[in-house]
C-alpha cells in the first residue's frame, strides 16, 4: 500500500514537470518536490498506521479438551473416529459396567433392608410412646427406641448418598462429548484400560461452540484501539471475502514482563521488550465465524474513533489483499 501511495505521488511529477510544466525542471525544484513528497507520504503513512492499524497476525483459536473418564475401567466400544463432527452429549466410548452395576445393586439391596428395619423401628417407637403414657414402659426404654429410630434414619441417608455416588459412577462408564466439536486424536481402543489420570488423556476433543479470533498489534499501533471499534478481516482460506467484526477484548500486558514468586532476582539483558498486545474480536455474522476452521490466519484492520478519513486506506488495502488472496502460495 505504501508503494501504491508513492506511485500516486510520483505520477504528479509528470504532471507538474511534464504535461502542465508548472515548475521548471531543475535540481532545486526536483529536490523540493521529492522532499515535500517524503513529508506528505510519511505523514499519511503515520496517520494511517495510527488511526487504522493493520495486523497480519490474526488467527482463529478454539479450546481443545482432554477427555479423561471419571472412573477407571476397560473400554468395550469406541463409537467415534478422528475429525468426526459431533454434537454435545454424543457417545464417544463405553466402558465395562459390570463392577459399577454390582455396586449399585448391592447398595440398592442394603437400602431396601434398612427401610424394612426402619419400619420396624417406627412401629416400636410408636408402641413405646403409648406404653410410656400408661407407665407400662420406663423412660429409658422409650429413649432407646427413639435412638434406634434416629440411628436407622441416619444409616439410610448414608446408604442413599453412597447409592447416588455409585449410580453416578455407573453413568460415567458412558463417555460423552462435552460440547459440539470433533475428536482431534482418538487414542482409545476396545480392551484398553483407561483411568482418571489427566496426564494420559485417551482423547483430545476440539470445542467448536465458541470461536475466538485474536490478533496481535505492536504497543504503538494498539494505543488508540478501544472496545467496540469496528474491524475488517481477510482470511487466507477465504480469498475475495471481507469479514466485518467488533473489538470485544483488549489485553494490555505481555508475558515477557510478568513476575512470578521466586528466590531469584530478575535478570535484565538491556534489550528492549518488543511484546505485542492481543486484541480479540467477534464477527458480526456468528454463522460465518462458526464455519471458520481452527488455525485460520487473517489480516485484520481496526478502525479507531480518530482519523476517520484515513480509514479508507486500510479498507482499500484489505480489499486488495482479499482479491490477491486467490494467488496461492506454495
Secondary structure, DSSP 8 states (H G I E B T S, - for coil): -HHHHHHHHHHHHHIIIIIS--S--SHHHHHHHHHHHHHHHHHHHHHHHHHS-EEEEEEEE--EEEE--SS-EEEEEE---TT-EE-TT-EEEEE--HHHHHHHHHHHHHHHHHHHHHHHHHHHHHHHHHHHHTTSS-HHHHHHHHHHHHHHHHHHHHHHHHHHHHHHHHHTTEEE-SSSEEEEEE---TT-EE-S-GGG-SEEEEE-S--EEEEEE-TTTTTT--TT-EEEEEETTSTT--EEEEEEEE----GGG-----SS-----S------EEEEEEES-HHHHHTS-TT-EEEEEEE-SS-GGGHHHHHHHHHHHHHHTTS---
